[in-house]
Amino acid sequence: DLDHLRNGVVITTYAQRDKQKKMLTAPTLPSIVQQTGINSLEITIFEGRNRQIRKMLEALGYTVVMLHRVEFMKIALKPLEKEGDWVELNPEEM
């Protein structure tokens, strides 16, 4: 199953443009997957389809119990501890 996640999994998402909802069924781009525990994974994706990680795992018969984003567009989210927290971006992050 880890190889399926690494190589791409076919999922269905919906794209909304011009007030129209269009179903899109396609494989995900390859991702980096590491098993970090008996029931935990670290997954790095290179696209951001709606609920992508949940749908990738559901396609393989798994249920996501907890999901934690650690980075977004190469910006670490570690200094943010609770909803509403913010930090100023430096010029490299802009």
DOKE-198282 format. One line per field, with one value per residue (C-alpha): y, z, x negated. Coordinates in nm, 2 decimals, always signed. Each point is the difference from the previous one (the first is absolute). Layout:
<recs>
Y	(Y,...)
Z	(Z,...)
X	(X,...)
</recs>
This chain:
<recs>
Y	(+0.00,+0.24,-0.05,+0.09,+0.32,+0.08,-0.06,+0.17,-0.11,+0.06,+0.23,+0.21,+0.36,+0.29,+0.32,+0.31,+0.27,+0.25,-0.13,-0.35,-0.31,-0.24,-0.35,-0.09,-0.36,-0.04,-0.14,+0.22,+0.10,-0.22,+0.08,-0.06,-0.25,-0.11,-0.23,+0.17,-0.25,-0.30,+0.21,+0.33,+0.14,+0.31,+0.10,+0.28,+0.09,+0.23,+0.10,+0.11,-0.16,+0.03,-0.25,-0.17,-0.20,-0.12,-0.11,-0.17,-0.21,-0.07,-0.13,-0.27,-0.09,+0.21,+0.27,+0.31,+0.06,+0.30,+0.23,+0.26,+0.24,+0.09,+0.20,+0.20,+0.12,-0.06,+0.21,-0.19,+0.03,-0.10,+0.34,+0.01,-0.18,+0.09,+0.13,+0.37,+0.00,+0.18,+0.09,+0.25,-0.15,+0.09,+0.11,-0.35,-0.14,+0.26)
Z	(+0.00,+0.07,-0.36,-0.13,+0.20,-0.12,-0.37,+0.00,+0.08,-0.21,+0.20,-0.09,+0.09,-0.11,-0.17,+0.02,-0.26,-0.12,+0.25,-0.16,+0.18,-0.21,+0.11,-0.05,+0.03,-0.06,+0.16,+0.25,-0.06,+0.16,+0.36,+0.27,+0.26,+0.31,+0.27,+0.33,+0.23,-0.01,-0.08,-0.13,-0.31,-0.12,-0.35,-0.21,-0.29,-0.30,-0.08,+0.22,-0.11,+0.24,+0.29,-0.21,+0.27,+0.15,-0.34,-0.09,+0.32,-0.04,-0.35,+0.16,+0.27,+0.29,+0.22,+0.10,+0.37,+0.04,-0.25,+0.08,-0.26,+0.09,-0.31,-0.27,-0.31,+0.18,+0.30,+0.33,+0.21,+0.32,+0.17,-0.04,+0.30,-0.01,-0.24,-0.06,+0.07,-0.27,-0.07,-0.24,-0.32,-0.10,-0.36,-0.10,+0.11,-0.20)
X	(+0.00,-0.29,-0.12,+0.35,+0.00,-0.35,+0.08,+0.34,+0.36,+0.31,+0.24,+0.30,+0.02,+0.21,-0.12,+0.22,-0.03,+0.25,+0.26,-0.02,-0.11,-0.20,-0.10,-0.36,-0.12,-0.37,-0.31,-0.19,-0.35,-0.27,-0.06,-0.26,+0.13,-0.17,+0.15,-0.08,+0.18,+0.22,+0.31,-0.16,-0.15,-0.17,+0.11,-0.14,+0.23,-0.08,+0.35,+0.29,+0.32,+0.30,-0.04,-0.27,-0.18,+0.33,+0.12,-0.33,+0.02,+0.37,-0.06,-0.23,+0.25,-0.14,+0.17,-0.19,+0.05,-0.23,-0.17,-0.26,-0.15,-0.36,-0.10,+0.17,-0.18,-0.34,+0.11,-0.02,+0.31,-0.18,+0.01,+0.38,+0.15,+0.37,+0.26,-0.04,-0.38,-0.21,-0.36,-0.15,-0.15,-0.35,-0.08,-0.10,+0.34,+0.19)
</recs>
